[in-house]
Amino acid sequence: MATTLSRTPITTSSTPKVGFDIFRFENGKIAEHWDTIESILPEDKRLNVNGKFGF
């Protein structure tokens, strides 16, 4: 398994987003892929100090 975490601007929205990908490899090739893209709330709207995915 391999994971990637990236904070990439999405041009279709003014809200910052964060993405998380998980890959499962089999015989050196990607066998499965899961992902999520979530909005990053402003600090005053967050329910905890960590934010989503640490952002």
Contact map, one row per residue, 1 for C-alpha under 8 A:
1110000000000000000001111000000000000000000000000000000
1111000000000000000001110000000000000000000000000000000
1111100000000000000111100000000000000000000000000000000
0111110000000000000111000000000000000000000000000000000
0011111000000000011110000000000000000000000000000000000
0001111100000000011100000000000000000000000000000000000
0000111110000000111000000000000000000000000000000000000
0000011111000001111000000000000000000000000000000000000
0000001111100001100000000000000000000000000000000000000
0000000111111111100000000000000000000000000000000000000
0000000011111100000000000000000000000000000000000000000
0000000001111100000000000000000000000000000000000000000
0000000001111111000000000000000000000000000000000000000
0000000001111111000000000000000000000000000000000000000
0000000001001111100000000000000000000011100000000000000
0000000111001111110000000000000000000011100000000000000
0000001111000011111000000000000000001111000000000000000
0000111100000001111100000000000000001111000000000000101
0000111100000000111110000000000000111100000000000000000
0011110000000000011111000000000000111000000000000000000
0011100000000000001111100000000011110000000000000000000
1111000000000000000111110000000011100000000000000000000
1110000000000000000011111000011111000000000000000000000
1100000000000000000001111100011110000000000000000000000
1000000000000000000000111111111100000000000000000000000
0000000000000000000000011111111000000000000000000000000
0000000000000000000000001111100000000000000000000000000
0000000000000000000000001111110000000000000000000000000
0000000000000000000000001111111000000000000000000000000
0000000000000000000000111101111110000000000000000000000
0000000000000000000000111100111110000000000000000000000
0000000000000000000000111000011111000000000000000000000
0000000000000000000011110000011111100000000000000000000
0000000000000000000011100000000111110000000000000000000
0000000000000000001111000000000011111000000000000000000
0000000000000000001110000000000001111100000000000000000
0000000000000000111100000000000000111110000000000000000
0000000000000000111000000000000000011111000000000000000
0000000000000011110000000000000000001111100000000000000
0000000000000011110000000000000000000111110000000011001
0000000000000011000000000000000000000011111011000010000
0000000000000000000000000000000000000001111111000000000
0000000000000000000000000000000000000000111111001010000
0000000000000000000000000000000000000000011111000000000
0000000000000000000000000000000000000000111111100000000
0000000000000000000000000000000000000000111111111010000
0000000000000000000000000000000000000000000011111010000
0000000000000000000000000000000000000000000001111110000
0000000000000000000000000000000000000000001001111110000
0000000000000000000000000000000000000000000000011111111
0000000000000000000000000000000000000001101001111111111
0000000000000000000000000000000000000001000000000111111
0000000000000000010000000000000000000000000000000111111
0000000000000000000000000000000000000000000000000111111
0000000000000000010000000000000000000001000000000111111
